[in-house]
Amino acid sequence: MMKLINLWLFATTMTGTVDQIDGGKADVELIAKDGHTHEDRLALWMFPCNVVEGTKFSIKITAESTLIQCEE
């Protein structure tokens, strides 16, 4: 939860790619609007789609919500 709060302070939209899946969690690489990259680990249940290595997604953060959308 704290990481999501920290991300909210620095970016409102990020794109990401699933690098690896292990034990119900996905290691992801996130790219912020300013071009900085972040590595994080997200639970698979947070994604609104079935993810595999290479799945691309975006995270949109507002004061009211955090939305994860998978790209097709």
LOMAR-416667 format. One record per atom (N, C-alpha, C, CB): residue in one letter; x negated, y negated, z; residue number from 1; atom name. Coordinates in steps of 0.2 Angstrom, whole numbers, padded with zeros to 4 digits. Atoms other than C-alpha are relative to their C-alpha. Glycine has a CB too. Example, Ala and Ser with C-alpha at 12.3 -4.5 7.8 and 13.67 -1.06 7.14 Angstrom:
# LOMAR-416667
{code a x -0004 y 0006 z 0000 pos 1 site N}
{code a x -0062 y 0022 z 0039 pos 1 site CA}
{code a x -0004 y -0006 z 0000 pos 1 site C}
{code a x 0005 y 0000 z 0006 pos 1 site CB}
{code s x 0004 y 0006 z -0001 pos 2 site N}
{code s x -0068 y 0005 z 0036 pos 2 site CA}
{code s x 0004 y -0005 z 0003 pos 2 site C}
{code s x -0002 y -0002 z -0007 pos 2 site CB}
END
This chain:
# LOMAR-416667
{code m x -0004 y 0006 z 0000 pos 1 site N}
{code m x 0000 y 0000 z 0000 pos 1 site CA}
{code m x -0004 y -0006 z 0000 pos 1 site C}
{code m x 0005 y 0000 z 0006 pos 1 site CB}
{code m x 0004 y 0006 z 0000 pos 2 site N}
{code m x -0014 y -0012 z 0004 pos 2 site CA}
{code m x -0003 y -0002 z -0006 pos 2 site C}
{code m x -0005 y 0001 z 0006 pos 2 site CB}
{code k x 0003 y 0002 z 0007 pos 3 site N}
{code k x -0022 y -0010 z -0013 pos 3 site CA}
{code k x 0005 y -0003 z -0004 pos 3 site C}
{code k x -0002 y 0007 z -0003 pos 3 site CB}
{code l x -0005 y 0003 z 0005 pos 4 site N}
{code l x -0006 y -0014 z -0022 pos 4 site CA}
{code l x 0001 y -0008 z 0002 pos 4 site C}
{code l x 0007 y 0003 z 0001 pos 4 site CB}
{code i x -0001 y 0007 z -0002 pos 5 site N}
{code i x -0004 y -0030 z -0011 pos 5 site CA}
{code i x -0006 y -0004 z -0002 pos 5 site C}
{code i x 0000 y 0000 z 0008 pos 5 site CB}
{code n x 0006 y 0003 z 0002 pos 6 site N}
{code n x -0022 y -0034 z -0015 pos 6 site CA}
{code n x 0000 y -0002 z -0008 pos 6 site C}
{code n x -0007 y 0004 z 0001 pos 6 site CB}
{code l x 0000 y 0000 z 0007 pos 7 site N}
{code l x -0019 y -0031 z -0034 pos 7 site CA}
{code l x 0005 y -0006 z -0002 pos 7 site C}
{code l x 0002 y 0006 z -0003 pos 7 site CB}
{code w x -0005 y 0005 z 0001 pos 8 site N}
{code w x -0004 y -0043 z -0033 pos 8 site CA}
{code w x -0003 y -0007 z 0001 pos 8 site C}
{code w x 0006 y 0001 z 0005 pos 8 site CB}
{code l x 0003 y 0006 z -0001 pos 9 site N}
{code l x -0015 y -0057 z -0027 pos 9 site CA}
{code l x -0004 y -0002 z -0006 pos 9 site C}
{code l x -0004 y 0000 z 0006 pos 9 site CB}
{code f x 0005 y 0001 z 0005 pos 10 site N}
{code f x -0026 y -0055 z -0042 pos 10 site CA}
{code f x 0003 y 0000 z -0007 pos 10 site C}
{code f x -0006 y 0004 z 0000 pos 10 site CB}
{code a x -0003 y -0001 z 0007 pos 11 site N}
{code a x -0015 y -0050 z -0057 pos 11 site CA}
{code a x 0007 y 0001 z 0000 pos 11 site C}
{code a x -0004 y 0006 z -0003 pos 11 site CB}
{code t x -0007 y -0002 z 0000 pos 12 site N}
{code t x 0003 y -0049 z -0062 pos 12 site CA}
{code t x 0001 y 0006 z -0005 pos 12 site C}
{code t x 0004 y -0006 z -0002 pos 12 site CB}
{code t x -0001 y -0005 z 0005 pos 13 site N}
{code t x 0001 y -0037 z -0077 pos 13 site CA}
{code t x -0007 y 0004 z -0001 pos 13 site C}
{code t x 0002 y -0002 z -0006 pos 13 site CB}
{code m x 0006 y -0004 z 0002 pos 14 site N}
{code m x -0012 y -0023 z -0079 pos 14 site CA}
{code m x 0002 y 0006 z -0004 pos 14 site C}
{code m x -0003 y 0003 z 0007 pos 14 site CB}
{code t x -0001 y -0006 z 0004 pos 15 site N}
{code t x -0014 y -0009 z -0091 pos 15 site CA}
{code t x -0005 y 0005 z 0003 pos 15 site C}
{code t x -0002 y -0001 z -0008 pos 15 site CB}
{code g x 0004 y -0006 z -0003 pos 16 site N}
{code g x -0021 y 0008 z -0086 pos 16 site CA}
{code g x 0000 y 0006 z -0005 pos 16 site C}
{code g x 0003 y 0001 z 0006 pos 16 site CB}
{code t x 0001 y -0007 z 0003 pos 17 site N}
{code t x -0027 y 0025 z -0092 pos 17 site CA}
{code t x -0001 y 0005 z 0005 pos 17 site C}
{code t x -0005 y 0000 z -0006 pos 17 site CB}
{code v x 0001 y -0005 z -0005 pos 18 site N}
{code v x -0026 y 0041 z -0083 pos 18 site CA}
{code v x -0007 y 0004 z -0002 pos 18 site C}
{code v x 0006 y 0005 z 0000 pos 18 site CB}
{code d x 0006 y -0003 z 0001 pos 19 site N}
{code d x -0044 y 0048 z -0082 pos 19 site CA}
{code d x 0000 y 0007 z 0002 pos 19 site C}
{code d x -0006 y -0004 z 0003 pos 19 site CB}
{code q x 0000 y -0007 z -0003 pos 20 site N}
{code q x -0041 y 0064 z -0072 pos 20 site CA}
{code q x 0006 y 0001 z 0005 pos 20 site C}
{code q x -0007 y 0001 z 0004 pos 20 site CB}
{code i x -0005 y -0002 z -0004 pos 21 site N}
{code i x -0028 y 0073 z -0063 pos 21 site CA}
{code i x -0002 y 0006 z 0005 pos 21 site C}
{code i x 0007 y 0002 z -0004 pos 21 site CB}
{code d x 0003 y -0004 z -0005 pos 22 site N}
{code d x -0032 y 0082 z -0047 pos 22 site CA}
{code d x 0005 y 0000 z 0006 pos 22 site C}
{code d x -0007 y -0001 z 0002 pos 22 site CB}
{code g x -0004 y -0001 z -0006 pos 23 site N}
{code g x -0021 y 0089 z -0033 pos 23 site CA}
{code g x 0006 y -0005 z 0001 pos 23 site C}
{code g x -0005 y -0001 z 0006 pos 23 site CB}
{code g x -0006 y 0004 z 0000 pos 24 site N}
{code g x -0005 y 0079 z -0037 pos 24 site CA}
{code g x -0002 y -0008 z 0000 pos 24 site C}
{code g x 0003 y 0001 z 0007 pos 24 site CB}
{code k x 0002 y 0007 z 0000 pos 25 site N}
{code k x -0015 y 0063 z -0039 pos 25 site CA}
{code k x -0004 y -0002 z -0007 pos 25 site C}
{code k x -0005 y -0003 z 0006 pos 25 site CB}
{code a x 0003 y 0001 z 0006 pos 26 site N}
{code a x -0021 y 0054 z -0054 pos 26 site CA}
{code a x -0006 y -0006 z 0001 pos 26 site C}
{code a x 0005 y -0003 z -0006 pos 26 site CB}
{code d x 0005 y 0005 z -0001 pos 27 site N}
{code d x -0038 y 0045 z -0055 pos 27 site CA}
{code d x 0001 y -0005 z -0007 pos 27 site C}
{code d x -0007 y 0003 z 0000 pos 27 site CB}
{code v x -0002 y 0005 z 0005 pos 28 site N}
{code v x -0034 y 0029 z -0066 pos 28 site CA}
{code v x -0005 y -0005 z -0001 pos 28 site C}
{code v x 0007 y -0002 z 0001 pos 28 site CB}
{code e x 0004 y 0006 z 0001 pos 29 site N}
{code e x -0044 y 0015 z -0074 pos 29 site CA}
{code e x 0005 y -0006 z -0002 pos 29 site C}
{code e x -0005 y 0001 z -0005 pos 29 site CB}
{code l x -0004 y 0006 z 0001 pos 30 site N}
{code l x -0035 y -0002 z -0073 pos 30 site CA}
{code l x -0003 y -0006 z -0003 pos 30 site C}
{code l x 0004 y -0001 z 0007 pos 30 site CB}
{code i x 0004 y 0006 z 0003 pos 31 site N}
{code i x -0039 y -0017 z -0083 pos 31 site CA}
{code i x 0005 y -0006 z 0001 pos 31 site C}
{code i x -0001 y 0001 z -0008 pos 31 site CB}
{code a x -0004 y 0006 z -0002 pos 32 site N}
{code a x -0032 y -0034 z -0076 pos 32 site CA}
{code a x 0000 y -0005 z -0006 pos 32 site C}
{code a x -0003 y -0003 z 0006 pos 32 site CB}
{code k x -0001 y 0005 z 0005 pos 33 site N}
{code k x -0027 y -0048 z -0087 pos 33 site CA}
{code k x -0006 y -0004 z -0002 pos 33 site C}
{code k x 0005 y -0005 z 0002 pos 33 site CB}
{code d x 0007 y 0004 z 0001 pos 34 site N}
{code d x -0044 y -0057 z -0084 pos 34 site CA}
{code d x -0005 y 0005 z -0003 pos 34 site C}
{code d x -0002 y -0003 z 0006 pos 34 site CB}
{code g x 0005 y -0005 z 0003 pos 35 site N}
{code g x -0053 y -0041 z -0091 pos 35 site CA}
{code g x -0004 y 0004 z 0005 pos 35 site C}
{code g x -0005 y -0004 z -0004 pos 35 site CB}
{code h x 0004 y -0004 z -0005 pos 36 site N}
{code h x -0060 y -0034 z -0075 pos 36 site CA}
{code h x 0004 y 0007 z 0001 pos 36 site C}
{code h x 0001 y -0004 z 0007 pos 36 site CB}
{code t x -0003 y -0006 z 0000 pos 37 site N}
{code t x -0058 y -0016 z -0073 pos 37 site CA}
{code t x 0000 y 0003 z 0008 pos 37 site C}
{code t x -0004 y 0005 z -0004 pos 37 site CB}
{code h x -0001 y -0003 z -0007 pos 38 site N}
{code h x -0053 y -0006 z -0057 pos 38 site CA}
{code h x 0001 y 0007 z -0001 pos 38 site C}
{code h x 0005 y -0004 z 0004 pos 38 site CB}
{code e x -0002 y -0007 z 0000 pos 39 site N}
{code e x -0053 y 0012 z -0053 pos 39 site CA}
{code e x 0004 y 0001 z 0006 pos 39 site C}
{code e x -0007 y 0004 z 0000 pos 39 site CB}
{code d x -0004 y -0002 z -0005 pos 40 site N}
{code d x -0040 y 0019 z -0042 pos 40 site CA}
{code d x 0003 y 0007 z 0000 pos 40 site C}
{code d x 0006 y -0005 z 0001 pos 40 site CB}
{code r x -0004 y -0007 z 0000 pos 41 site N}
{code r x -0030 y 0035 z -0037 pos 41 site CA}
{code r x 0007 y -0001 z 0002 pos 41 site C}
{code r x -0004 y 0004 z 0005 pos 41 site CB}
{code l x -0007 y 0001 z -0001 pos 42 site N}
{code l x -0012 y 0035 z -0038 pos 42 site CA}
{code l x 0004 y 0007 z 0000 pos 42 site C}
{code l x 0004 y -0004 z -0006 pos 42 site CB}
{code a x -0004 y -0006 z -0001 pos 43 site N}
{code a x 0001 y 0049 z -0033 pos 43 site CA}
{code a x 0004 y 0001 z -0007 pos 43 site C}
{code a x 0004 y 0000 z 0006 pos 43 site CB}
{code l x -0004 y -0001 z 0006 pos 44 site N}
{code l x 0009 y 0057 z -0048 pos 44 site CA}
{code l x 0007 y -0002 z 0000 pos 44 site C}
{code l x -0001 y 0008 z -0002 pos 44 site CB}
{code w x -0007 y 0002 z -0001 pos 45 site N}
{code w x 0026 y 0054 z -0041 pos 45 site CA}
{code w x 0002 y -0007 z -0002 pos 45 site C}
{code w x 0003 y 0002 z 0007 pos 45 site CB}
{code m x -0001 y 0007 z 0001 pos 46 site N}
{code m x 0023 y 0035 z -0044 pos 46 site CA}
{code m x 0002 y -0001 z -0007 pos 46 site C}
{code m x -0006 y -0004 z 0002 pos 46 site CB}
{code f x -0001 y 0001 z 0007 pos 47 site N}
{code f x 0024 y 0038 z -0063 pos 47 site CA}
{code f x 0007 y 0002 z -0002 pos 47 site C}
{code f x -0005 y 0003 z -0004 pos 47 site CB}
{code p x -0007 y -0001 z 0002 pos 48 site N}
{code p x 0041 y 0037 z -0072 pos 48 site CA}
{code p x 0000 y 0005 z -0006 pos 48 site C}
{code p x 0003 y -0006 z -0002 pos 48 site CB}
{code c x 0001 y -0005 z 0006 pos 49 site N}
{code c x 0034 y 0050 z -0085 pos 49 site CA}
{code c x -0005 y 0006 z 0003 pos 49 site C}
{code c x -0002 y -0003 z -0006 pos 49 site CB}
{code n x 0005 y -0005 z -0001 pos 50 site N}
{code n x 0024 y 0066 z -0085 pos 50 site CA}
{code n x -0007 y -0002 z -0003 pos 50 site C}
{code n x 0002 y 0007 z -0003 pos 50 site CB}
{code v x 0006 y 0003 z 0002 pos 51 site N}
{code v x 0006 y 0061 z -0086 pos 51 site CA}
{code v x -0005 y 0006 z -0001 pos 51 site C}
{code v x -0003 y -0005 z 0005 pos 51 site CB}
{code v x 0006 y -0005 z 0001 pos 52 site N}
{code v x -0009 y 0070 z -0093 pos 52 site CA}
{code v x -0006 y -0005 z -0001 pos 52 site C}
{code v x 0001 y 0004 z -0006 pos 52 site CB}
{code e x 0006 y 0004 z 0001 pos 53 site N}
{code e x -0027 y 0064 z -0095 pos 53 site CA}
{code e x 0001 y -0004 z -0007 pos 53 site C}
{code e x -0006 y 0004 z 0000 pos 53 site CB}
{code g x 0000 y 0004 z 0006 pos 54 site N}
{code g x -0027 y 0050 z -0107 pos 54 site CA}
{code g x 0007 y -0004 z -0001 pos 54 site C}
{code g x -0001 y 0004 z -0006 pos 54 site CB}
{code t x -0006 y 0003 z 0000 pos 55 site N}
{code t x -0009 y 0044 z -0103 pos 55 site CA}
{code t x -0001 y -0008 z 0001 pos 55 site C}
{code t x 0005 y 0002 z 0005 pos 55 site CB}
{code k x 0000 y 0007 z -0001 pos 56 site N}
{code k x -0008 y 0025 z -0105 pos 56 site CA}
{code k x 0006 y -0003 z 0003 pos 56 site C}
{code k x -0002 y -0004 z -0007 pos 56 site CB}
{code f x -0006 y 0003 z -0004 pos 57 site N}
{code f x 0003 y 0014 z -0094 pos 57 site CA}
{code f x -0001 y -0007 z 0001 pos 57 site C}
{code f x 0002 y 0004 z 0006 pos 57 site CB}
{code s x 0001 y 0007 z -0002 pos 58 site N}
{code s x 0006 y -0004 z -0088 pos 58 site CA}
{code s x 0003 y 0000 z 0007 pos 58 site C}
{code s x 0003 y -0005 z -0005 pos 58 site CB}
{code i x -0003 y 0001 z -0006 pos 59 site N}
{code i x 0009 y -0010 z -0071 pos 59 site CA}
{code i x 0002 y -0008 z 0000 pos 59 site C}
{code i x -0005 y 0001 z 0006 pos 59 site CB}
{code k x -0002 y 0007 z 0000 pos 60 site N}
{code k x 0019 y -0026 z -0069 pos 60 site CA}
{code k x 0002 y -0002 z 0007 pos 60 site C}
{code k x 0006 y -0002 z -0005 pos 60 site CB}
{code i x -0001 y 0001 z -0007 pos 61 site N}
{code i x 0019 y -0034 z -0052 pos 61 site CA}
{code i x 0003 y -0007 z 0001 pos 61 site C}
{code i x -0007 y 0000 z 0004 pos 61 site CB}
{code t x -0003 y 0007 z -0001 pos 62 site N}
{code t x 0031 y -0048 z -0046 pos 62 site CA}
{code t x 0000 y 0000 z 0008 pos 62 site C}
{code t x 0007 y -0001 z -0003 pos 62 site CB}
{code a x -0001 y 0000 z -0007 pos 63 site N}
{code a x 0035 y -0054 z -0029 pos 63 site CA}
{code a x 0005 y 0005 z 0003 pos 63 site C}
{code a x 0002 y -0007 z 0002 pos 63 site CB}
{code e x -0005 y -0004 z -0002 pos 64 site N}
{code e x 0050 y -0043 z -0028 pos 64 site CA}
{code e x -0001 y 0007 z -0002 pos 64 site C}
{code e x 0006 y -0002 z -0004 pos 64 site CB}
{code s x 0001 y -0007 z 0002 pos 65 site N}
{code s x 0044 y -0027 z -0036 pos 65 site CA}
{code s x -0007 y 0002 z -0004 pos 65 site C}
{code s x 0006 y 0002 z -0005 pos 65 site CB}
{code t x 0006 y -0003 z 0004 pos 66 site N}
{code t x 0030 y -0016 z -0044 pos 66 site CA}
{code t x 0003 y 0005 z -0005 pos 66 site C}
{code t x -0005 y 0003 z 0004 pos 66 site CB}
{code l x -0003 y -0004 z 0005 pos 67 site N}
{code l x 0035 y -0008 z -0061 pos 67 site CA}
{code l x -0006 y 0003 z -0004 pos 67 site C}
{code l x 0004 y -0004 z -0004 pos 67 site CB}
{code i x 0005 y -0004 z 0004 pos 68 site N}
{code i x 0025 y 0006 z -0069 pos 68 site CA}
{code i x 0004 y 0002 z -0006 pos 68 site C}
{code i x -0003 y 0006 z 0004 pos 68 site CB}
{code q x -0003 y -0002 z 0006 pos 69 site N}
{code q x 0029 y 0009 z -0087 pos 69 site CA}
{code q x -0005 y 0004 z -0004 pos 69 site C}
{code q x 0003 y -0006 z -0004 pos 69 site CB}
{code c x 0004 y -0004 z 0004 pos 70 site N}
{code c x 0022 y 0023 z -0098 pos 70 site CA}
{code c x 0000 y -0002 z -0007 pos 70 site C}
{code c x 0001 y 0008 z 0001 pos 70 site CB}
{code e x 0000 y 0001 z 0007 pos 71 site N}
{code e x 0017 y 0020 z -0116 pos 71 site CA}
{code e x 0001 y 0006 z -0003 pos 71 site C}
{code e x -0007 y -0004 z -0002 pos 71 site CB}
{code e x -0001 y -0006 z 0004 pos 72 site N}
{code e x 0023 y 0032 z -0129 pos 72 site CA}
{code e x -0005 y 0001 z -0005 pos 72 site C}
{code e x 0007 y -0001 z -0003 pos 72 site CB}
END
